[in-house]
Amino acid sequence: MTASTGITMVEAIHQKYDDDVETCIHIHIPASAPGKTDSGHIVIPPILALHDSNICEAGDLDRLGTLCKQVQELDLTKNCIKDWNQIIEIIERLPRLRFLNLTSNPIENRSSWQCDKQFPNISNLILNDTNIAWDCLMKLLHVFPRVEELHLSLNGYSSVDLHGDFRFPPLSRLYLNENKIQDWTEMCRLGQCFPNLGNLVAMESKFTSIMSDADLKETFPCLKSLNLSKTNLATWEDIEIFREFPALVDLRIKDLSFIKKLSEKERRQNIVSRLPNITKLNGSPVHEQEREEAERAFIRNFLDAETKPKRFYELEKIHGKVEHLADIDLSPDDLYYHIKVKYGNKEEMMDILKDQTVKDLKKELQNFCGLASDKMKIFEFKSDYENLYLMRSDIRSLHSYRFTELDEIHIYDVKTKVISKGDYEIVEKKEKKE
């Protein structure tokens, strides 16, 4: 095999691991050389990477089998392999192979190509920048019947031409970055053909909308993670459609042009407030406190709007009436509540920081009452109403309580039943220990 027409995979292995020869295959190598056994034979690691090695075919198949019998991951990125028959011959000699990367190989899409063999060990298949046709892909997935992760990026697809009756349940992770698909209906075909798809990544694609007549509950029933960063989504209506994916909890939608004018905090709040199903956004968890603050901010944004979105009324039912935030003076008097705190016969005037949650306050009160934060419940006593109200939400900010110096905070053990009957009459009952 001449250099101008490429080399075999066997020759590439020797060039990489044999420092003393160029193309000779059956040579004894000194035991002291790297990647060799004590007897001087080449040792190929379980992960074999032969990037950009000008490989065009397998070579001596028996020798390939001897060299690569322990290989589990094979990376042949940027080589010159054109024929699927050559790839099949390579795979046949690698009995433990489970990961195959063929990125940037000029593999020919021959409609007549057939293979009656199957390789169930292959679980990860990378076909980026191979321009593999959809009909050829369907044949390949018959050859590799247990592929769980499939990469089809940079293949120039403008449509999804899988047969309507084609189904491949094993696939759970699909990467389709930098293709030319614009119509989300095409993507819905992927959901139908891969019914157990749980993770879809389609970054830097040409989508302008994900609106479709397809029923997302039927087309993507198992999709938990979706990445559509750097796409052309252009409206909040498109963002709100992510609520309709029945299993979706993890969403990445960075670098969308239509929200770049907003600050990072505003972008995140606007997305979180619209999507109650998302628990992880752009790689970061969405905590309960962040969600509450985002939803309250959403309500405030539309308080004075003549036309309010449907989400405004949904959130108003959850949080009630929310007022505009007052301008906060950061003088010491405005940072703290000066309020009486009671526990049993003990009471004390305290300066309570406003910029904290109920959970934070419980921790602060541990020394005062001698109860662990998870063993206490605290009530607000409003002088205007002369009644006790349980401070139920641990993530609620103390700012929202608007305490005055006439109000009080009362602490009780969690096992104590507290019944308020107005006029500040309290009945306490200790729960019986079982």
N, C-alpha and C positions, 0 to 999 in steps of 0.2 A: 504494500500500500504506500503510495507516494505522498509526500507532504501536501501536494497541491490538491489531492482528492480526499484528504483526511486520513485519520488513523483508526485503529480498532480500539475498543474499550480495554482489551487486554494490554495493548501497547501503552495506552494512557496510564494504566495502573502501574506498569513498570517504570514509566518515565517519572511518575510521582514518587514511588517508593524505592526505586533502584537508582542510586546515585552513580553507579559505576558502568551502566550500560545504557544504550539508546533504544534499541528495538529488540535486542536479544531476549528471548523469553525463558529458556530453560538454562539458566545460569545459576551457579551456587554463589551466594552472597555472604561475605564475612559476617559472623555472628554478632560482631560489635556494632554493626550498622543499625540506625533507628528503624523501627517497624519490622524487625526480623525476629525469628525464633532463635534459640540457642544453636540450632542446627544450620541456621543461615537462610531459612525459607521466609518469604515475605508474609507478614501478618497484616491482613486488612482489617481495620476497625469496624465495629458494627455500623458506624455512620460514615459512609463513603461519599465524598464530594469531589466531583471531577468537572468543575466549572470551566467553560471556555477552553476545552482541551482538543477541539477539532475532531471529536469522535463522530464517525459516520456509520459504524457497524459494530457488531459484538466481537468478532475475531474468533480465535480458537475456543470453541464452546466448552470442551473438556477442561481446558486450562482456566477458563472463566469460572466454571463451577468449583474448581479446586480453590481458587483465590478468594471467591466471594461467598462461600457457603455460610459464613457467620454474619453477612451484611443484612441489616434490618432497615436502614434508611439509605436511599440512593439519590444523589442530586446530580443531574446531568444538564444543568442550566447552560444555555448558550453553546450548544454543540451543533452538529450538522446532520443529525439523524432525520431521515425523510420517510422511512418505511416502518409501519407498525409491526411488520413481521420481524424486523430486527429487534424492536423493543420487546416483543413477546419472547424471542429467543433469549434475550438477556434475563428477563424475569424468570423464565423456566430454570435458569441456573442459580437463582437466588431464593432458595426455599423458605428463608425466614423474612423475606422482604415484606414490609408493611407500609412504607412511606416511599413514594416515587415522585420526583420533581423533574418535569420535562420542559420547564419554562424556556421559551425562545429557541425551540428547535423547529426547523421548517418541515414539519411532518405533513405529508400529502394526504388530502382528504379523498381517498378513493372509495367511491360508492360501492365498488365490487368487493372491497376488503371484507373478509369474514374470518372469524376465529371460533372454533368449537371447544376451546379450552376455557377453564375458569380458574381464577386465582383469588380465593376467598380471604387470603391473609392481607391483601392490600386494603388499608383503611383510609389512607390519605393520598390523594391524587392531585398533583398540581400541573395544570395545563395552561398557565398564563402565556400570552403572546405566542400561541401556537396556531391561532386561527382555526381551531378545530370546529368543524361543522356540527350542527345539532344532530343530524342523522348518524354521523360517526360517533358522537358522544353516546347516543343511545346504545349502539353496538358495544362500546367500551364498557358501559355500566353493566352489560350482560356478562362481559369477560371478568369484570371486577365487581362481583355481586354484593360486597359488603363495604363499599366505600362510605365512610361517615363524613369525611371532609373533602370538599371539592373546590378547586380554585380555577376560575375561568376569566380572570381579569385580562384587560388589554387585548381582547380578541375581536374588537370592532363590531360587536353585535348591535344591530338596531332593532332586532325583534327576537322573540323566543319561539323557535320553530320545532318544539317538541310535539309529538303526536298527542292528540287529545286523550287517547286511552293509555298513554304511557304513565306508569307509576313506578317509583323507586323509593320505597319506605325507609331503607337504611340511612339515607342521607340526612344529617342533622345540621351541618355547617356548610354554607355556600358563600364564596367570595366572588363578586362580580364587579370589581372596581374598574373605573375608566373605560366603560363601554359607551355606546351611543344610543341606548334605549331611552326614549322620551315618554312613551305611553305606559302608565302604571298598569294598564290592562295586560300588557305583555308580562310584567313581573308576576301578576296574579296566576299566570299559567305555571310559573315555577312552583308556586304554593300548591297548586293542584297536583302537579307531577311528583313533587317531593312532600308528601303529606305530613311527615314528621320533622320538617325543617324547623329548627329551634333558633338558629343564628344566621342572619343574612347581613352581609356587608356589601354595599354598593356605593362606595365613596366616589366622588368626582364623576358622577354620571350626569346625564342630560335631563333628568326629570324636572319638569316645571310644575308638576302637580302630582299628587297621589290619589286624586279623586277618580273613582271608577264605578262602573255599574256592578262590578263583582261584589259578592258578599264576603267581606274580610273574615267573618267568623268561619266561613267554609273554606276559603282559600288559604288562610294562614292560621289554622287552629292551634298550632303548637309554637308559634314564633314568640320567643321570649326576649331576644336581643336583636336590635336593628340599628345599622349604622348607615345614615344617608348624609354624612357630612360633605360639604363642598358640592352640593347639588344646587339646582336652580329653583327650589321651592320658593314660592313668592308671596304667600298669604298666611295669616293666622288660621284660616279655615283648613289649610293643609295640615298644620300642626295639630289641630284639634281632632283630625281624623285618626291620629294615633291612638285615641281612646277606644276605637272600634276593634283593634286587634285584641282578641279575647285573652291571650296569655302574655302580652307584651309588658315587660317591667324594666327593661334596660334599653335606653335610647341614646344614640349619639347623633346630634345634628349641629355640628360646629360649622362656622364660616358660611352662614346663609346670608346672602346679600341684603335681603329686605329688613333684617334686624341689626345690621352692623352699626347703624346710627345710635343704637341704644348702648348703654354701658353694660359691662359684663354682668353686673348684679341685676340690672333691669331685664336683660335677655333671659337670664336664668329664672327670675321670678315670674316672668310672663309665661314661660314654658311650664314651670312647675304648677302654677295656679290653674292652668288649662288641662293638665293631664294627671288626674288623680290615680291612675294605674301605674305611673312610672315611679319606681323606687331607686333608680340609678340613672343619672343624667350626665352625659358627656364624661363618664368615668368616675363620677363622684356620687356617693349615696345621698338620697334625699331624706333628711331626718324630719321627724314630726314637727319640731319647732320651725324649721325652715319652711315646711309646707304651710303651716298656719300663718306665718308672717307673709308669705307670698300670696296666699289667698286673700288675706285682709288688704294687702297692697292693691290687689286686683280690684277689689270692691271700691276702694278709695279712688282708683284711677277713673272709674266710670260713674262716680256719685253725681257729678254735674252734667253727664252726657245726656243728650236728648234721647238718643237711641242706645239702649244697653244690650249687650250680647246675652244669650241664653245662660251662659256660664255665670254671669253676675247674679241672676236670681237663684241659681243653684247654690252658690256660695253664701248668699244672704240667708238662705234657709239654715245653713250650717252655723254661721257666725252671728246671725242677727244683724241689727243695724250697726254699721261701723262709721264712725265720724272721721272727718279729716284730722290728720295729726296737727296738733298745735305746734307753733314754733317754740322750740325748747331753749330756755335760757340755762346755760351750763354753770350757773352760779351754785354754790353749795346747797342753798335752800331748795333748788330745783332738782338736785341729784338724789335727794333722800326724802323719804317720808319720816316725819317725827311722830311716832305712833305708839300707843300703849299695847304691850304684849302680855297676855295672861296665860298661866298654866296652874290649875288648881288654885291655891291661896297665894300663889306667887305672881307678882305683876311688876312691870318695869317699862319705863319710857325708852324707846330705842330709835336709833336712826337706821332705817331700812333702805338700802340702795334700790332705786326704782328700776335700774337697768339690769334686772336679773329675772329668772323664772321662779315659779312656785317651788320647783325642785331645789333650786339654789337656796331659797329662803329656808326650806326645811333643814338643809345642811347647816345653815347659819344658826338655827335655833336649837341645835342639838345640845350645846353646852348649857344653854339657859334652862331647858326642861329635863335634861338627862335622858331623853329618848332618842333612839337611833332614827334617822330620817325616814326609814321605811316602816317605822313603828308608830309614827304620829300622823294625825290628820289635823289640818288647820282650817279655821273658819274666819271669815270676815264678819265683824259686827258693825253694821252701818247705823250710825246715830240717827239718820233720817227715818229709818224704818224700824229701828229697835228690834232687829231680828238677826239670827245667825244664818250665814250662807257658806256651805262647804266650798273651799277653794279646790275644786275637783281636778282641774287640768294641770299636771305637773309642768307642762311646756308653756303655759300661758305667762306672758310678761307681766310683771307687777305694775308697769306703766298703765296698763289697761284698767286697773282697779280704781284709780283716782281717789285714793284714801285722803281723808282730811285728818286734822289733829283730834277731832272728836270721835273718830272711828277707832276700832280696836281689832287686834288679832288674837284669837283664842286657840289654844293647843289642847288636843286630847289624844289619849292613847287610842290606837286603831281598834282596840277591842271594846271601846266605850261607845255605846249607842247614845247619840245626842239628838234630842227632839226639842225643837224650838216652837213655843206656843205663843209667840208675840209678847210684847211688853217685857222682853228679856227674861222670860221664865224658862228655865232649862230643867229638863228631866234627864237624868243619866241612869243608864242600866248597864251593869257589867255583864258581858256575855259569859255564860257558864263554860268552864273548861271541860272538854270531853275527856 
